[in-house]
Amino acid sequence: MKDNFNAALIAKKLIEKKSVTPEDDGCQELIKNELTKYEFTHQDLNIKNVKNLWLRRGKYEPLIVFAGHTDVVPPGNLKEWLTDPFTPFVKNNYLYGRGAADMKSSIAAMIAATQRFIELHPKHNGSIGFLLTSDEEGPAEYGTKKVIEKFKKDNMAIDYCIVGEPTSSKVFGDTIKNGRRGSITGYLKIYGIQGHIAYPELAKNPIHFAGSIIEKLKNHTWDNGNKYFPKTSFQISSILSEDVATNMIPGSVDIIFNLRFSNELTQKDIKEEFKKILDDSNCKYSIEWKCSAEPFITNEGKITNVLQKVIKDVIGVKSSLSTSGGTSDARFISKHAKETVEFGPLNESAHKINENIKLDDLANLEKIYFSVLKELLL
Ligand SMILES: [Zn+2]
């Protein structure tokens, strides 16, 4: 195989770069070099400490965009890794290293597939774009979100976008994400009356109040989900009262919770529903909300059909559409692109010690991305 189209080699070079979020550590420079030799034009769209890169080949429609992030999460306890997380290492046909699953291998597969495609079909229809950021694993404030805002302003339409997040669940190829749930966090403070624990009649214990409120919130049916989304779920992540002595009833208690919600609800619906439940409980409270993602969905269409077809052709796996899992940059892109999906390797080892990808899966991922280009641009 020519070095140019070698996804494993490119993946290894990317893993070597210590691009712990929001660092890029030269990943985008490498990607730029790989693609500008195939007549891609490039634009650096760096904002503050975040590196963003836009590459495009061709002027015409349809524009198909490969999107991804060059940053990775920190490696965690180095002693638990088989080898250094930034020294790519192959053992028993698996490539190990931070970013091997999430998502340097996908980027490498996208590059290799694109190079091979252009080599064979230099006069392809439409255009190919690459959108990369070094701020996905962090706050994601100055990355893809900002680039998409710029594209909107410039009236730069995107027809199809594939984000290379590791979406496969049990076997490689089994899951395409065609949407994601929304995520909203609530910071609830319930007020009582501080007092001596020996004289409860003179105080009002906010933790006791909280108990029954939590029960109601936990048992509440927010929605029933739908074809693409599981039911909306409510989970508490923290309960904390103020600094008190053991003989004190605290004056207030803080509860932090999160809802992962379907597109049956908006954040406004959730806030209203929540207010009803709390108001019924007759307690004094204050609440602050932070919505980090609205739910989105790409209905079955061209890109989902093409992906499902080529996955079946290349590896014989029947893939299903899903909206499970956390948030990704697809939430920003889907607001602008006609169709946005996520497809990539197994997510089992993502963000873990000894993160890895099976080299056969990486080779097949390259073939799948290649076939997508063939289906859409020939
Ligand atoms: Zn990722």
Boltz pocket constraint, residues with backbone or C-beta under 6 A from the ligand:
constraints:
  - pocket:
      binder: B
      contacts: [[A, 69], [A, 102], [A, 103], [A, 136], [A, 165], [A, 166]]
      max_distance: 6.0
